[in-house]
């Protein structure tokens, strides 16, 4: 999918229309043949802040509890991994340690500084 492209006024209008219809950024990107970041960048300002509902967070946590990573869950629902993390933290859900955090713990236990 193209990135760093100029987007026509008509495409920006289509992004806004599809957003209002309830499609997430990933669905819009796939439909229009754009990168998700392009869709997110060109949404109207009033549509840029995503407000997760309790139902959204519960659904995300179901996927996460089944072994999906935060990043995978975010991609599935068209939001960033940070949005997922923030919503989990706000809801009081805990997340698994990342591979890099586990690696640091192992290195610390072994006396390594990698």
N, C-alpha and C positions, 0 to 999 in steps of 0.2 A: 504494500500500500504506500502511496506517495506521502512523503513528509516534507516539511519546509516549502509547501506550495502556496501560491496565491489562491485564495478561495473567492469565487464570484459572489456577488450580492445575492443571487438566486440560491446558491448553495447555503449561505448563511441563513437565509429565510427558511430553507428546507430543514436545516438543523434545528432552528427554533420551533418550527411546526411539529417535527417529530418528537422533540423534547416535551412539548405540551401534550402530545398524544400519549406520553408515558414511556417512550422508548429510552433505554439507558444509552450512555455514550458509546459503549461497545456495539450495541445493536445498530445505532445510527451510523457508526463508522463502517460497519460491514455493509449496510444497505447502500451507502453512498460511495464506498470504495476509498474511504479516507482513513488516516491513522486516528486512533482514539484521542491522542493529544491535540490533533487539529480540531476535532469536534469539541473537546473541552474548551479549547482556546476561543472558539468562535461562537459559543453559546452566548445569548444576551446576558448582560451583567446580572439581571435579577434571577437568572436561572443557574448561576454558577455555584452558589452556596447550596450544598446538598444537606438536607436535614433528614437524618435517618429516623424512621419511625421505630417504635418498640418492636413491631412486626418484622421490619427489615433486620434489626439487630438479632432477633431470635432466629430468623432464617439463616443469617450469616453464621451464627454460632452453631447451628445444626450442621452445616457443611464443615465448619472448622472442627467440630467434635468428631466428625467421621474421618478425620485425617487430612483434610485439605489444609494447605498453608494459608496464611493470611493473604499473601499475594495472589494465590490461585482463587481464593474466595472473592477477592476484590475484582479480579479480571472477569470472573463469572457474572458478577453483578454490575460491572461497569463503574466501579469506584476504586479509589486508590487503597493500597494496603494501609496507609496511614489513617484513612477514614475508618477502616475496619478496626484498627488498633484503638483509635480514639473512642469509637462507639463501645467497644468491649470494656475499655477502662471505665467509661462513664456508667456503664451498666453493671460494673462490678465483676465482669467475667475475667478470668485469668487466662493468659496465653502461654503456650509452650516456649521453652528457651529456643533461641535461634541456634543454628549450627555453629556460628561464630562465637556465641556466648559459651556453648558447650566446649568448644576448642580452647577458649581462654581458661576455662575451669580445669580442663585436663592439663594444659601447659603449666598452670599455677601449681597443680598437685605434683607434677613431675619436676618442678623447679626450672622449667624452660621459660624463655622470654619471647617466643615467637608471636 
